[in-house]
């Protein structure tokens, strides 16, 4: 087994987007270190599910979409499921894409300034152009290398910002004790929903199948890649929350986005902090602006048989379509914080459904032979699914006044 950065890095690139940066920033600014434990839980849960997705791709040679419908004989049930998944992923990723592009543009705003609305929209177009160019002409290897480079950039940026602000380690470790401050349930679900992202399960299975072709011989490498890449991504998310907690919460500064955090940190930690946060947010937005369309394209081309005959063209058309929707919405001037939070909520409520289908697929010997889930994997996966289901259910009931 050798440690190789690969599809796991794509997943990290996808979930450390502006949604994660924004949610972690606002959580740290409003609750201090109290919700560090949520990101630890979400990171471990993500590793559990993404390992399953990687195993499905490497051993089963299937994408998650294909695995979900392969054992269903009823056409009515199969097409109902396809419609549910495609509508949820399509709408969710279109909302995410708008937030991804706008969030990346906020990073450029922090770096170079945006003296007018025209300048800010120019930054939106820059993000859209780079993402569109890579999606249109970049082969898988090119996309993977570009995303790895961007993940390294944002990891360094947010890690250095964490070091610069020197957080209180006693308070940090105190945040590992699970507590939910009054009125912060929505924020807990947002942090979980922006880390354990359903569309990443589709992305990871398909990317692992493309990357590793030797079945069981490659499985240790795929698992090592998953654990190291996603573990790093989770650590970066924790650094972002901790940076906000150590500066904004401690100083009583209120922010609604990571872009505001970059500007707010300048008088506290100096110009370097603003530059680092700006770079990190730019990289986070661009990586997610690429991976969200990729994930949607993988899911659609797997679930719709009519597209199999010309899959490369269909893949690019779908990916560019999601990018175009996100770019259009971003240019309308809708605040990215609103788009990001809506997408987080959608994904948080969709997660238990997708996770349930993944667990079913991972227990089918017809797909995986001797590499089906063991008792431990099923137990851990089931517990995570139940926790996310209960959190989502409580939020819905509370919204309609049925839960205090």
Secondary structure, 3 states (H helix, E strand, C coil): CCCCCCHHHHHHHHHCCHHHHHHHHHHHHHHCCCCHHHHHHHHHHHHHHHHHHHHHHHHHCCCHHHHHHHCCCCHHHHHHHHHHHHHHHHHHHHHHHHHHHHHHHHHHHHHHCCCCHHHHHHHHHHHHHHHHHHHHHCCHHHHHHHHHHHHHHHHHHHHHHHHHHCCCHHHHHHCCCCCCCCCCHHHHHHHHHHHCCHHHHHHHHHHHHHHCCCCHHHHHHHHHHHHHHHHHHHHHHHHHHHHHHHHHHHHCCCCCCHHHHHHHHHHHHCHHHHHHHHHHHHHHHHHHHHHHHHHHHHHHHHHCHHHHHHHHHHHHHHHHHHHHHHHHHHHCCCCHHHHHHHHHHHHHHHHHHHHHHHHHHCCCHHHHHHHCCCHHHHHHHHHHHHHHHHHHHHHHHHHCCCCC
